[in-house]
Amino acid sequence: MDNTVCQVKQPTLQTQRLTLRPFCFADADDVQRLVGAREIAAMTLTIPHTYEDGMALEWIKTHPIAFSEGKDVNFAIALNNTGKLCGAIGLGINQEHNHAELGYWISKPCWGKG
Ligand SMILES: CC(C)(COP(=O)(O)OP(=O)(O)OC[C@H]1O[C@@H](n2cnc3c(N)ncnc32)[C@H](O)[C@@H]1OP(=O)(O)O)[C@@H](O)C(=O)NCCC(=O)NCCS
């Protein structure tokens, strides 16, 4: 994955199978396709269904400011063996009360793999 279009200065995290990295504008089509599954929206508070054209790019564009202001941090979850996007994980941060809420989704083709 070409990460040169990433705008966000946030860390990239590695596990044995996965890379958690900042989203890139180039991820927008994959986000729309994967998060567009009804089962994903049904279990999350803020993901709409139907997920319209342009929503993913607008969401990704919010990441740099949200991260730099300490409001949100979002990571793309990519498979190490293929580089393919398989989900997202993030924290919505409440600075006033010094806590955060975790949100995540895994694309349906990647379900059931632990
Ligand atoms: C939740 C999610 C990440 C699980 O992915 P997955 O690949 O199926 O997860 P795993 O294979 O690691 O674990 C599956 C286990 O979790 C259970 N599980 C999955 N979703 C669950 C839910 N909403 N409530 C309770 N248990 C759940 C499954 O029954 C299964 O249990 P089992 O191993 O005893 O059969 C995926 O279903 C998803 O993205 N859902 C939509 C978004 C979402 O619900 N996000 C979490 C809240 S923000």
The ligand as a Gaussian input file, in Angstrom:
#p B3LYP/6-31G(d) Opt

LIG

0 1
 C      -17.425000      -7.665000      16.239000
 C      -16.564000      -8.165000      15.093000
 C      -15.298000      -7.312000      14.990000
 C      -16.196000      -9.620000      15.394000
 O      -15.395000     -10.100000      14.315000
 P      -15.081000     -11.650000      14.179000
 O      -14.007000     -11.831000      13.183000
 O      -16.362000     -12.369000      13.970000
 O      -14.507000     -11.941000      15.637000
 P      -13.793000     -13.230000      16.194000
 O      -13.760000     -14.308000      15.160000
 O      -12.538000     -12.800000      16.830000
 O      -14.779000     -13.637000      17.352000
 C      -16.035000     -14.107000      17.043000
 C      -16.724000     -14.390000      18.373000
 O      -17.285000     -13.155000      18.868000
 C      -18.701000     -13.311000      18.987000
 N      -19.347000     -12.052000      18.615000
 C      -19.230000     -11.377000      17.442000
 N      -19.996000     -10.270000      17.509000
 C      -20.563000     -10.237000      18.736000
 C      -21.451000      -9.344000      19.392000
 N      -21.921000      -8.244000      18.799000
 N      -21.827000      -9.632000      20.648000
 C      -21.381000     -10.752000      21.269000
 N      -20.527000     -11.628000      20.698000
 C      -20.131000     -11.368000      19.441000
 C      -19.063000     -14.427000      18.038000
 O      -20.265000     -15.055000      18.434000
 C      -17.870000     -15.362000      18.193000
 O      -17.975000     -16.138000      19.356000
 P      -17.528000     -17.685000      19.357000
 O      -16.062000     -17.690000      19.028000
 O      -17.854000     -18.126000      20.737000
 O      -18.352000     -18.333000      18.294000
 C      -17.310000      -8.132000      13.744000
 O      -18.439000      -8.962000      13.820000
 C      -17.770000      -6.751000      13.349000
 O      -17.019000      -5.984000      12.780000
 N      -19.054000      -6.422000      13.629000
 C      -19.628000      -5.138000      13.253000
 C      -19.071000      -3.966000      14.050000
 C      -19.120000      -4.203000      15.556000
 O      -20.005000      -4.885000      16.081000
 N      -18.145000      -3.606000      16.258000
 C      -18.047000      -3.742000      17.697000
 C      -18.696000      -2.617000      18.401000
 S      -18.004000      -1.041000      17.993000

